[in-house]
Structures are given as C-alpha cells and as structure tokens.
C-alpha cells in the first residue's frame, strides 16, 4: 500500500488539521502568551509585563471567590452526582422483587425510569437554566408556590437572590442535569456483571449492601473513574458558566456569591476589556483542571478486575 | 461476557444442593425482597417525578395567560392559549433562531463527520512520521477548558472577518468537535479488519476511493454513535455562540431564548417566553424518545471510551 501514500495522507490531514490548528490550538497557545502582556483586547497594542497579571491574581478577591466556588463544584458535584446515580442504578438492577429462580432482579419498569431520567441530558444547558430560573422565582416561581400550597407560607426563600443559597441552587440544577446520564451508564455496566456473582454472595449470607460494595462497585470502578473526570471537567467548564451566567443576577450572583472561574474569564475579557488578565485567570483554570484530572487518576488507580 | 451465556445448562446439573437449600431461606429473603422493592420504587418514583415535573410544568405554563402564570402557577390553564406559541414563533423570532440553528448544526455536523473520519482513518491505518504527535494533539483538546482559548479566538475570528457570521460559527463548531470525533473514530477504524481495504486497493481502487466506498460504509455503527453525540452537543451549544456570534439576526436557538428571557422580562410576555422554551425543548425530547436506543448508545459510548 505504498503507491501515493504520502500524497493521500497529506490530502486527508490538511483540512482537519488546518481548522483544528487555527481555531483551537493556535488560540490556546496565544492565550498563555497573552497572559504575560497588558493587552486590553480593544487595541492591537500591548507590551510584555512578565508575571504582573499573575501577582495581580493573588490580591483579587473576586478571583479567590471564583476559585473557591469552582473548587467546591469540582469536589462536590462528582461526589453527589455519582453517589446518587450509583444508588439509583443499583435499585434499578437489584432492587426488584424475587422472581422464580433469579436471586436478584431489576425493578419492574426499569426501562421507563431510564428513559425519564435521561431527559435532562438531551436538553441544552441554556434551556435548563432558564427553566429553573423561573422555578426559583421568589414571587411566582414553581417552588415557592408549591411551598405555599402545602402550607409552608412562612418559608419563602429568595433562592437565587440570597447570597447564602444562590450557589446551592446552582449546584442543585447541575445535579439535576447530570444524574440521569450516569444512572443509564452505570446501569448498563451493572447489567453486564454476571448474575452468579450475586447469587453466590447472597447464598453465603451477604446482604445487598455488602454485595454493592464488594461486587458491584469494584467491577464498575473504571466507569466510575471516567465518570468522575467527566463531571469534574463539566463542573469547571462550559456548563457551570452557562448556569451561572443565565440564572443569577448581576456579576455572578448577589455579592459574587455564585461566580465561577469560567464566568470570571468571560467577564474580564468581554465586559471589562481586560483580555490579558482574562487569559491569566484562564491559565489558573487550566491548572485547576489539570490538577483535578491528575488527582482523579491517582486516587482512582486500582487493580483492574477482569470478569 | 461469555460466562453469562454458557453456564445455565451445567450449573443445574452441577449444583443440586443449592436448589434444595434455597427454599428454606426463601421466606426471610422474600420479606426483605419486598421491603427492598417498596423502598427502591419509592426513591425511583421520587426522582422520576423530580425530573419530569419541571418539564411538564413548563409545557403547562406555555398554554397559560400571563395573569394565570402569576396568580396560580400550579393550576391547569383555563383554556389552551395557542396564541402564545404563534406569538413566540413569529414575533419573538423563534422561527429565525430555529433556521439558524439548523443551518449551523447541519453544516458543522457534515464537516465534523467528514473531516473527523478522514483524519481518524489516516491516523489509525497509516504509519508515518508524526502520526502519534498529531493524534495526541487532537485528543489533547478534549480536556482543556474551552473558555481559555475563547479570548484569543474572538480576535482570530475578528481578523478573518468571521466574527458574527454563520460560516465562522460552523468552522468553530467543527474545530471543537474534532478532538472527540477523531479520538473515537480512530479507535473504531483500528477495530475494522484490514483485509477488505487491502483487497480493494489491490483491485486498483485509490486510497481515497477505498476510504469512501469501503471503509466509511463499514464504519457506519461508529459514525452513527458519534453523529448523535455531536448533534446533541452542537444543537445545545451555548458558550461558543454567546461569545462569537452576537449579531442579532444570526443568533442560534439557545442564545435567542436567553435573549428573549431578558427582553421579555421587561415586556412582561412570560407566556410567550414559555412557549418559546417548550418549542426549543420538544424537538430534542421527541427525537430522543424515538431514537432512544441510538441516543443512549451514542452518548454512553462517548463517555466509556
């Protein structure tokens, strides 16, 4: 297969590489370079300023708040989402009534649950954010009216307007969006675990909680680990940006209570005309992301189980 | 997963004692099974309710008058106000946003799949200097934060006069969809048998022809999964158009809706806004329900690889 090989390779790689290089790689490299300049983004002139932008970060209160919120999301979101998803998936696959000879069985209607749970995954994050913005509306939103209807009229939180609550409201929406996908994913993984493992364990007197921790979780560990990385990147990236930007008022919530790193990059670059400083915050975000991925890889490393 | 297919026949022959002891343990096991069943159904129903409720509430609200939305958010509409829908479609420009989204997603999907599989095929099937480097260059794009590149990208687009244009947005969508597409398709092409392609080549087909007439059809299952994955990603994209496409008449669905929410907030046309929201929601939900299996396979294949 030598004839015209290189001409073919070049022909097939040129267009994809050109687009990818121009719109992804090149801007990415540039952004690191710009973080050492005083470029405003508005005029083409700028000069090198060394680490000035980086030292500015250290005294920037909003940056620390954004960092704190992003770190909180990247730690808690995977934990809550994946725990809930594992719980639901286990219930779907093991929580059913005993049928004939099967030691364990899925609940009836598990297919239906999986279809419904997956809904948020196909919707745009922007649509989800808008929808919940209305639901959280303190005066006529679905949640407060519901509280009123069940006699909790005195409990009418200002959800997104309350600096103590706003970030948790954002968090709840991100959980709402993500759980279903992992229920389906884990459920598929659990369904492929041989049933005799459970039968043997149950006959030996293990209860279902033990079987979960001794059989299901270890065999599913690879999937959980990649899910962990996936949710974390989502919590640091475009999804959290969209939710915060659309749902909360003002510059990242009341008193910056919901601001996150990607939102702060966006604001500095496209609202305040501080492109160079924005890229510096972006570099910090990159470090947080890489650190997170490294931690997941390190913590997640276990012996691979074959079955 | 072969083990699950083979055993039933032997186990019954091999382990009769098990079958005997099982009934003795059954009553207790049965009782716990029932409690567990109630317990699990309880939680599962609760979550199903929490997922479905906001969506049903939005659909219901889209048929109400503004007054009803505020006075009784949970009550059913007194009559179905379809005028909300027509108002959103025409006056609030939802029709334009739909059209823009279809154009952008249509062309980017075509471009992504074509360019992505071309690059993946070359990277999977040919050895040449720099192969590994290009491969890692592509897949490296999967984990870095897009927002970091967006700031310079904005100015790259401006210099090329691509800012705020649909072709510009299409090219950017393709660029940002390539990492995962190349990653996925490369591993897919590696699993296909080499003999067929070699036979075609020996028969005198060019590399290009072999690719389009032999390899691409063989890669169909992979292409379908990844097309669905990219379709949903691009249709739902919000960050990229928000930054790179601010021309009012070029807006795509997601930004159009957010824009609508801001402006309708002042005008007070909440019912129109809800109609727009549901309008944007229904096509993807309907497509999901119809092509459920493919969608789930496409997306989970994405996460598992």
Interface residues (C-beta under 8 A of the other chain):
Chain A: X1 X4 X5 X6 X8 X9 X11 X12 X13 X15 X16 X17 X19 X20 X22 X23 X24 X25 X26 X27 X28 X30 X31 X34 X41 X87 X88 X91 X92 X95 X96 X97 X98 X107 X112 X113 X114 X115 X116 X117 X118 X119 X120 X121 X122 X123 X124 X125 X126 X127 X130 X131 X132 X133 X134 X135 X139 X140 X141 X142 X145 X146 X149 X176 X179 X180 X181 X184 X185 X188 X192 X194 X195 X196 X202 X203 X207 X208 X223 X226 X227 X230 X233 X236 X237 X238 X241 X242 X245 X246 X262 X265 X266 X269 X270 X275 X278 X279 X282 X283 X285 X286 X289 X290 X293 X307
Chain B: X1 X3 X4 X7 X11 X18 X21 X22 X25 X29 X30 X32 X33 X34 X36 X37 X39 X40 X41 X43 X44 X47 X48 X50 X51 X52 X54 X55 X57 X58 X61 X69 X70 X72 X73 X74 X115 X116 X118 X119 X121 X122 X126 X128 X134 X137 X138 X141 X143 X144 X145 X146 X147 X148 X149 X150 X151 X152 X153 X154 X155 X156 X171 X172 X174 X175 X176 X178 X179 X182 X198 X201 X206 X207 X208 X211 X232 X235 X236 X237 X238 X239 X242 X243 X253 X254 X255 X257 X258 X261 X270 X274 X277 X280 X281 X284 X285 X287 X288 X289 X292 X295 X296 X299 X300 X303 X304
